[in-house]
Amino acid sequence: MAYAIGDACVMCGACAAQCPAEAISEGDGKYVIDADKCIDCGGCADGCPAEAISQA
């Protein structure tokens, strides 16, 4: 089950820096996670200061 970034995203980039699979990129107003690349490690959620990331 992949992770998803919610509307609380503040576009800080911390999640992208934590992603070993490079599955996170800038979207329109928030970062987005490519579910096909996501390896479900949870590093993005752990590193998100806005707590905007949860399992989809």
C-alpha positions in Angstrom: 0.0 0.0 0.0 1.6 3.3 -1.1 1.7 6.5 0.9 -0.1 9.7 -0.1 0.5 13.3 0.6 -2.5 15.3 1.8 -3.4 19.0 1.6 -1.5 19.8 4.7 1.7 19.7 2.6 3.8 22.8 3.0 6.1 22.1 0.0 9.2 21.9 2.2 10.7 19.0 0.3 11.7 17.0 3.4 9.7 13.9 2.1 11.5 13.9 -1.2 14.9 14.0 0.5 13.9 11.0 2.6 12.7 8.8 -0.2 15.2 6.1 -1.3 13.1 5.1 -4.3 12.9 8.7 -5.6 9.1 8.3 -5.8 8.3 11.8 -4.7 8.2 14.9 -6.9 6.8 18.4 -6.8 3.1 18.6 -7.9 0.7 21.5 -8.2 0.6 23.0 -4.7 1.9 19.9 -2.9 4.4 17.1 -3.4 3.1 13.8 -4.9 4.1 10.2 -4.5 4.3 7.9 -7.5 2.5 4.8 -6.2 4.3 2.5 -8.7 7.7 3.6 -7.4 6.8 3.7 -3.7 8.4 0.9 -1.7 6.3 1.5 1.5 9.3 2.2 3.7 7.6 5.1 5.6 10.6 7.4 5.5 8.6 10.2 3.9 5.9 10.1 6.6 8.6 10.0 9.4 10.4 13.0 7.9 7.3 15.2 7.2 7.2 18.1 9.6 3.6 18.9 8.7 2.4 15.3 9.2 0.8 15.5 5.8 1.7 11.9 4.7 -0.3 8.8 5.4 -0.8 5.3 3.9 -3.3 5.5 1.1 
